[in-house]
Amino acid sequence: MRLLVSVRNAEEARAAVAGGAEIIDAKEPSLGALGPAGIDVIREIIAAVNGIRPVSVALGDSGDGEQLASAARAASEAGAMFVKVGFADVREIGAVRARLARVMDGALLPSSPCAVVAVAYADWDEVGGAAPSTVLAAAAAEGAMGVLIDTVRKDGAGLFRCLGRAALGSLVREARERSLLVALAGRITAEDLAFAHEAGAEIVGVRGAACEDGREGRVRESRVRELVAARDLLRARREELHAVARDFTGETSFR
């Protein structure tokens, strides 16, 4: 499970890389869950990362399809590895697929192909957007790389308390059955990492947990290191348990 840290500028990007984040995500947190950063800021972030880590770019979750496609094209040309687009203002699968198709047309340039991640909101009913199951179906139908399950609200209960662990686990399984990469975000803390791992998420995304004074504060290297350490400890414990299980099976079988 890889750690993604959302950053708003080059300075935060360098702190996230130094702290051990595996993916750097460019966005403007004051503009919402998928607040788009300006293209100049995106270029500065990509330059600061300097190829050490992949960079993702938030495009937004509403608006004109052509504008979103243009933003995806610009991010791809700048060197982003993948872009994220949401569906907070559309509900029907036809509209979701149409937006996703436009963004993919913009992102998948022959010279600098950039993968696309569709964002499903756990609190979709609060904004009247597309349900997570609709986003998953559209992502699979259009050939998106994966899906991010997030929350629109960043002052609410957070992903795991908003959707419920059973429902979230079901969505993750559905996404994996559709061969979609799965990422989770939405006020995730170090304490949430165990469930994210158990649910089968390949990526977990954070902003506030990596910042001093919350998501509107600054990303700190020390905070990122703490999250990476918590993830690594979790991974080590899982490996120990698997080793014990293998040893136990080996010792008790056929004896």
Secondary structure, DSSP 8 states (H G I E B T S, - for coil): -EEEEEESSHHHHHHHHHHT-SEEEE--GGG-TT----HHHHHHHHHHHTTSS-EEEEEESSS-HHHHHHHHHHHHHHT-SEEEE--TT--SHHHHHHHHHHHHHHHB-SSSB-EEEEEEETTHHHHT---HHHHHHHHHHHT-SEEEEE-S-SSSS-HHHHH-HHHHHHHHHHHHHTT-EEEE-SS--GGGHHHHHHHT-SEEEESGGGEETSTTSEE-HHHHHHHHHHHHHHHHHHHHHHHHHHHHHHHHTT-
